[in-house]
C-alpha cells in the first residue's frame, strides 16, 4: 500500500488582496519546487501557473487565496495549486477557457495557459458565487511517461484535501492519512484537542498508527489509536476502510469528525460515538455503506460548518475531489478553528 500522511504534505495558504502578494506566492511556489527537486523548466512553469492564477483572482474578484500542497506519486514529487475566490464567478466558463477572451482588459490567456501547463486541471465557477481552480504540475520524469506507464502508476482513487491551522497558529491540530492500493483504501481524519503543537502531536500520532498497518479493519485501527494516544491530549478521529472488490465501505468514528457518503443523489451521514480517542472511548462500532465507481466520500473536522449541502453547488460533485474540498473550505470554514476537509472518489469518477 502507498501511504500518504498530511504531516509529510503540509499545505500552505497564501492570501491575495494586493499586487505585492502575487510575487510573494510565486516565490513560495518556486521555493517549494526547489525543495521537491523540480528542474528549472518545471519550476518556471509552476511560476507562470501561480502568477496567472493569482493575477486572475485580483483582477476579477479583488481578493482570494492560493493553497499550495506537495504531492508524491510513484516516488516522484509534484505540486497542487488551489486558487479560491468569492468573486462574481464566470458567467460563460467555456468561452473564458479560450485564449483571447477577457472581461478585464487583459490579453485573456490566463485560464488557457494554466490548463496547458497543468498535468491535471479542473475549475468550478458559478455566477455570483466565486471561482475555484485546481492544478497539479509534475516534473518531466512523470509527464514523459508513456500511456501504459501512466496507467500503471495512476492511483486507484482521486482524492483532495485541505488541512490548515486556525488563524494565528503555525501548525494545524488536525491531521489525515490515506493508504491505498489497486483494490482497497484506508483513510483517517483526526482533530487533536485544542490547537497548536500538542494538538498536532495527538492527531499525527493517530495518522502514523494507521500507517503502521493500514489493512486492519476500521474498528481495530481506531482501538489501536486509542491505545497509542493515551499519553497525548487525545483527539476526535474517524477511520474509513474501502473495499473496491466487495463494493463496500466500513466506518468507525469517535468524536466530532463528520463523514458523508454520496451515491448518486443518495447521501448517507455516518455515525460517530461520543468520546475522546486516547482518553475516553466507551464504544467503537463499525458501520457499513456501499461503495461504487460513482461514490464520493467527504470527511471533515469541526472547523467546517456542518450545514453545507452539496446539491447547492450544481456540478461540483462531478469535479476533482481537491476542488470539492477547496470549495467547502472556502465557503464553510468557521474561521476560528483548525480545518480539514478530505474528499475521495474512485478514479473512474473524474477525468481531467
C-alpha positions as CSV (number, residue, x, y, z in Angstrom):
1,X,0.0,0.0,0.0
2,X,1.1,3.5,-0.7
3,X,0.6,5.7,2.4
4,X,0.2,9.5,2.4
5,X,0.4,11.5,5.6
6,X,-0.8,15.1,6.0
7,X,2.3,15.8,8.0
8,X,4.5,15.0,5.1
9,X,2.4,17.0,2.6
10,X,1.7,20.2,4.6
11,X,-0.4,22.7,2.8
12,X,0.3,26.5,2.9
13,X,-2.2,29.3,2.5
14,X,-1.3,32.5,0.7
15,X,-3.9,35.4,0.9
16,X,-4.3,37.7,-2.1
17,X,-5.6,41.2,-1.7
18,X,-2.9,43.4,-3.3
19,X,-0.4,43.2,-6.2
20,X,2.6,42.6,-4.0
21,X,1.2,39.3,-2.8
22,X,1.4,37.9,-6.3
23,X,5.2,38.0,-6.1
24,X,5.1,36.5,-2.6
25,X,3.0,33.5,-3.6
26,X,5.1,33.0,-6.7
27,X,8.3,32.9,-4.6
28,X,6.7,30.5,-2.2
29,X,5.8,28.1,-5.0
30,X,9.2,28.3,-6.6
31,X,10.9,27.7,-3.3
32,X,8.7,24.6,-2.8
33,X,9.6,23.4,-6.2
34,X,13.3,23.6,-5.3
35,X,12.7,21.6,-2.1
36,X,10.8,19.0,-4.2
37,X,13.6,18.6,-6.8
38,X,11.9,20.3,-9.8
39,X,14.2,21.2,-12.6
40,X,14.4,24.8,-13.7
41,X,12.0,24.4,-16.6
42,X,9.3,22.7,-14.4
43,X,9.8,25.3,-11.7
44,X,9.4,28.1,-14.3
45,X,6.1,26.5,-15.4
46,X,4.8,26.5,-11.9
47,X,5.8,30.1,-11.5
48,X,3.7,31.0,-14.6
49,X,0.7,29.0,-13.5
50,X,0.7,30.5,-10.0
51,X,1.2,34.0,-11.4
52,X,-1.7,33.6,-13.8
53,X,-4.0,32.2,-11.0
54,X,-3.1,35.0,-8.6
55,X,-3.5,37.7,-11.2
56,X,-6.9,36.4,-12.2
57,X,-8.0,36.5,-8.6
58,X,-7.0,40.1,-8.1
59,X,-8.4,41.2,-11.5
60,X,-11.8,39.5,-11.3
61,X,-12.5,39.0,-7.5
62,X,-10.3,41.6,-5.8
63,X,-9.2,39.1,-3.1
64,X,-8.9,35.4,-2.5
65,X,-6.2,32.8,-1.6
66,X,-3.9,30.2,-3.1
67,X,-3.2,26.9,-1.4
68,X,0.0,25.0,-2.2
69,X,0.5,21.4,-1.4
70,X,3.3,19.0,-2.3
71,X,2.3,15.7,-3.9
72,X,4.0,12.4,-4.4
73,X,3.2,9.6,-6.9
74,X,5.3,6.7,-8.0
75,X,8.2,8.2,-6.0
76,X,8.0,11.5,-8.0
77,X,7.1,14.8,-6.3
78,X,4.6,17.1,-7.8
79,X,2.7,20.3,-6.7
80,X,-1.0,21.0,-6.3
81,X,-2.3,24.6,-6.6
82,X,-5.8,25.6,-5.4
83,X,-6.9,29.1,-6.3
84,X,-10.0,30.2,-4.5
85,X,-12.1,33.4,-4.5
86,X,-15.6,34.6,-3.7
87,X,-15.8,36.9,-6.6
88,X,-18.5,37.3,-9.3
89,X,-17.8,33.9,-10.8
90,X,-17.6,33.2,-14.5
91,X,-20.8,33.5,-16.5
92,X,-19.5,31.6,-19.6
93,X,-16.9,29.2,-18.5
94,X,-16.5,27.6,-21.9
95,X,-15.7,31.0,-23.6
96,X,-13.4,32.0,-20.8
97,X,-11.2,29.0,-21.4
98,X,-10.4,30.1,-24.9
99,X,-7.3,32.3,-25.5
100,X,-8.2,35.9,-26.3
101,X,-11.4,36.0,-24.2
102,X,-11.2,38.6,-21.4
103,X,-13.6,40.6,-19.2
104,X,-10.9,42.6,-17.5
105,X,-9.0,44.3,-20.3
106,X,-6.1,41.7,-20.3
107,X,-4.9,39.5,-23.1
108,X,-7.2,36.8,-22.0
109,X,-4.7,33.9,-21.9
110,X,-4.8,33.1,-18.2
111,X,-7.1,30.1,-17.9
112,X,-5.9,28.7,-21.2
113,X,-2.3,28.9,-20.1
114,X,-3.0,27.3,-16.8
115,X,-4.8,24.4,-18.5
116,X,-1.9,23.8,-20.9
117,X,0.7,23.9,-18.2
118,X,-1.1,21.6,-15.7
119,X,-0.9,17.9,-15.8
120,X,-4.4,17.8,-14.2
121,X,-6.7,20.8,-14.3
122,X,-10.3,21.4,-13.1
123,X,-12.3,24.5,-12.5
124,X,-15.6,25.2,-10.8
125,X,-17.4,28.6,-11.1
126,X,-20.9,29.8,-10.8
127,X,-22.2,33.3,-11.3
128,X,-22.2,35.3,-8.1
129,X,-20.5,32.6,-6.0
130,X,-16.9,32.7,-6.9
131,X,-14.3,30.6,-8.8
132,X,-12.1,27.6,-7.7
133,X,-9.3,26.3,-9.9
134,X,-7.3,23.2,-9.2
135,X,-4.0,22.4,-11.0
136,X,-1.4,19.7,-10.5
137,X,2.1,20.1,-12.0
138,X,4.7,17.4,-12.2
139,X,8.3,17.5,-13.5
140,X,9.3,15.8,-16.7
141,X,10.0,12.2,-15.4
142,X,6.3,11.9,-14.7
143,X,4.9,13.8,-17.6
144,X,7.1,12.0,-20.1
145,X,5.7,8.6,-19.1
146,X,4.0,6.5,-21.9
147,X,0.3,6.0,-21.5
148,X,0.9,2.4,-20.3
149,X,3.4,3.6,-17.7
150,X,1.0,6.4,-16.6
151,X,-1.8,3.8,-16.2
152,X,0.3,1.6,-14.1
153,X,1.3,4.4,-11.7
154,X,-2.2,6.1,-11.6
155,X,-3.8,5.9,-8.2
156,X,-6.8,3.8,-7.6
157,X,-8.6,6.8,-6.2
158,X,-8.8,10.5,-6.9
159,X,-8.6,12.5,-3.7
160,X,-8.1,16.0,-2.4
161,X,-7.5,17.6,0.9
162,X,-7.4,21.0,2.7
163,X,-5.7,20.9,6.1
164,X,-4.8,24.3,7.6
165,X,-4.3,25.8,11.1
166,X,-6.6,28.3,12.6
167,X,-5.6,32.0,12.1
168,X,-2.7,32.8,14.4
169,X,-1.3,29.3,14.6
170,X,1.6,27.9,12.6
171,X,0.7,24.2,12.9
172,X,-2.6,22.5,12.4
173,X,-4.0,20.4,15.2
174,X,-5.8,18.4,12.6
175,X,-4.3,15.6,10.5
176,X,-5.2,13.0,8.0
177,X,-3.8,9.8,6.4
178,X,-4.6,7.8,3.3
179,X,-3.2,4.4,2.4
180,X,-4.3,2.7,-0.9
181,X,-3.5,0.0,-3.4
182,X,-5.3,-1.2,-6.5
183,X,-8.3,-2.7,-4.7
184,X,-8.6,-1.1,-1.3
185,X,-8.0,2.1,0.7
186,X,-7.9,3.2,4.3
187,X,-8.4,6.8,5.2
188,X,-8.5,8.7,8.5
189,X,-9.1,12.3,9.8
190,X,-8.2,13.3,13.3
191,X,-8.7,16.5,15.3
192,X,-6.4,16.9,18.3
193,X,-7.9,18.6,21.3
194,X,-7.2,22.3,21.3
195,X,-4.8,23.9,18.9
196,X,-1.1,24.1,18.1
197,X,1.8,21.6,18.6
198,X,0.2,19.5,21.3
199,X,-3.0,19.0,19.4
200,X,-0.8,18.2,16.3
201,X,1.1,15.6,18.3
202,X,-2.1,13.7,19.0
203,X,-3.6,13.9,15.5
204,X,-0.3,13.0,13.8
205,X,0.2,10.0,16.1
206,X,-3.2,8.8,15.0
207,X,-2.1,9.1,11.4
208,X,1.2,7.2,12.0
209,X,-0.7,4.5,13.9
210,X,-2.8,3.9,10.7
211,X,0.3,3.9,8.6
212,X,1.8,1.0,10.5
213,X,-0.9,-1.4,9.5
214,X,-3.5,0.2,7.2
215,X,-5.1,-3.1,6.1
216,X,-6.6,-3.7,9.6
217,X,-10.4,-3.3,10.0
218,X,-11.6,0.3,10.7
219,X,-12.7,-0.5,14.2
220,X,-9.4,-2.2,15.1
221,X,-7.4,0.8,13.8
222,X,-9.5,3.1,16.0
223,X,-8.8,1.0,19.0
224,X,-5.1,1.0,18.2
225,X,-5.2,4.8,18.0
226,X,-7.0,4.9,21.4
227,X,-4.1,3.0,23.0
228,X,-1.4,4.9,21.2
229,X,-2.8,8.4,22.1
230,X,-3.1,7.8,25.9
231,X,0.0,9.9,26.6
232,X,-1.4,12.8,24.5
233,X,-4.2,15.3,24.8
234,X,-6.4,12.9,22.8
235,X,-8.3,13.5,19.6
236,X,-11.5,13.0,17.7
237,X,-10.9,10.5,14.9
238,X,-12.7,8.6,12.2
239,X,-11.4,5.7,10.1
240,X,-12.9,4.5,6.8
241,X,-11.9,1.3,5.1
242,X,-12.9,0.9,1.4
243,X,-13.0,-2.5,-0.3
244,X,-13.3,-1.9,-4.1
245,X,-13.7,-5.6,-4.9
246,X,-16.6,-6.0,-2.4
247,X,-18.1,-2.6,-3.2
248,X,-18.3,-1.8,0.5
249,X,-17.2,0.9,2.9
250,X,-16.7,0.5,6.6
251,X,-16.6,3.4,9.0
252,X,-15.7,3.8,12.7
253,X,-15.5,7.1,14.5
254,X,-15.2,8.7,17.9
255,X,-15.8,12.4,18.4
256,X,-16.9,15.1,16.0
257,X,-15.4,14.1,12.7
258,X,-18.2,14.2,10.1
259,X,-18.3,11.6,7.3
260,X,-20.7,11.6,4.4
261,X,-21.0,9.0,1.6
262,X,-22.7,10.1,-1.6
263,X,-24.0,7.5,-4.1
264,X,-25.8,9.5,-6.8
265,X,-28.5,11.6,-5.2
266,X,-28.3,9.5,-2.0
267,X,-26.4,11.0,0.9
268,X,-25.6,9.0,4.0
269,X,-24.1,10.5,7.1
270,X,-22.0,8.0,9.1
271,X,-22.4,7.9,12.9
272,X,-19.6,8.6,15.3
273,X,-19.8,7.8,19.0
274,X,-19.1,10.3,21.7
275,X,-15.7,10.3,23.4
276,X,-12.1,11.2,23.0
277,X,-9.6,8.8,21.4
278,X,-6.8,8.3,23.9
279,X,-8.9,9.3,26.9
280,X,-12.5,8.2,27.0
281,X,-13.8,5.8,24.4
282,X,-16.9,4.0,25.6
283,X,-17.7,2.2,22.3
284,X,-16.1,1.5,19.0
285,X,-18.6,0.4,16.4
286,X,-18.4,-0.2,12.7
287,X,-21.0,0.9,10.2
288,X,-21.2,-0.2,6.5
289,X,-22.2,1.5,3.4
290,X,-22.0,0.7,-0.3
291,X,-19.1,1.9,-2.5
292,X,-19.1,2.0,-6.3
293,X,-17.1,3.7,-9.0
294,X,-19.6,6.6,-8.7
295,X,-19.3,7.0,-4.9
296,X,-17.9,10.1,-3.2
297,X,-16.7,10.2,0.4
298,X,-16.2,13.5,2.3
299,X,-14.7,13.7,5.8
300,X,-14.1,16.9,7.7
301,X,-13.3,18.2,11.2
302,X,-15.5,20.6,13.1
303,X,-13.6,23.5,11.6
304,X,-16.1,23.2,8.8
305,X,-19.7,24.2,9.4
306,X,-21.9,21.1,9.2
307,X,-24.8,22.8,7.4
308,X,-23.3,22.6,3.9
309,X,-25.4,20.9,1.2
310,X,-23.7,19.6,-1.9
311,X,-26.8,20.0,-4.2
312,X,-26.5,23.7,-3.5
313,X,-23.4,23.6,-5.8
314,X,-24.7,22.2,-9.1
315,X,-22.0,20.2,-10.9
316,X,-19.5,20.3,-8.0
317,X,-19.9,16.6,-7.2
318,X,-18.5,15.7,-10.6
319,X,-15.4,17.8,-10.1
320,X,-12.0,16.6,-8.9
321,X,-12.1,15.9,-5.1
322,X,-9.5,18.7,-4.5
323,X,-11.9,21.2,-5.9
324,X,-14.7,19.8,-3.7
325,X,-12.5,20.1,-0.6
326,X,-11.4,23.6,-1.6
327,X,-14.9,24.9,-2.2
328,X,-16.2,23.5,1.1
329,X,-13.2,25.1,2.9
330,X,-13.8,28.4,1.1
331,X,-17.5,28.6,1.9
332,X,-17.9,26.7,5.2
333,X,-14.8,27.3,7.3
334,X,-15.7,28.6,10.7
335,X,-12.6,30.7,10.7
336,X,-11.8,30.1,14.4
337,X,-10.5,26.5,14.4
338,X,-8.1,24.2,12.6
339,X,-9.8,22.9,9.4
340,X,-9.6,19.7,7.5
341,X,-11.7,18.5,4.5
342,X,-10.8,15.3,2.7
343,X,-12.7,14.2,-0.4
344,X,-12.2,10.8,-2.1
345,X,-13.7,9.1,-5.2
346,X,-12.9,6.2,-7.4
347,X,-10.6,7.3,-10.2
348,X,-13.3,6.3,-12.8
349,X,-15.5,9.1,-11.4
350,X,-13.4,12.0,-12.7
351,X,-11.4,12.7,-15.8
352,X,-9.1,15.7,-16.4
